[in-house]
């Protein structure tokens, strides 16, 4: 079990900004799944709550990945930045997919580079 966090590389965010956006994605996804009482959430937590950060080229690829994940029945969360620091308002920055089995996630994200 793992969660993947896919970061847009075309935005040239600083390390701290990337970390904050990944936290928004992971916490937001956790809250959504907790409210839905999704059984995968408990299994993911018991298995160590693995999170993997991956790279997306641009917004187009982020949306394509979200569509592919949804078609595969995977939970997603897309972060829309408020634009208070480095990024323009209403910019999509990170896509969380999962938690789910590594096999299911790798079918959608297996070709992406590690961050």
Secondary structure, 3 states (H helix, E strand, C coil): CEEEEEEECCCCCCHHHHHHHHHHHHHHHHHHHHHCCCHHHHHHHHCCCCEEEEEECCHHHHHHHHHHHHHCCCCEEEEEECCCCCCCCCEEEEEEEEEECHHHHHHHHCCCCEC
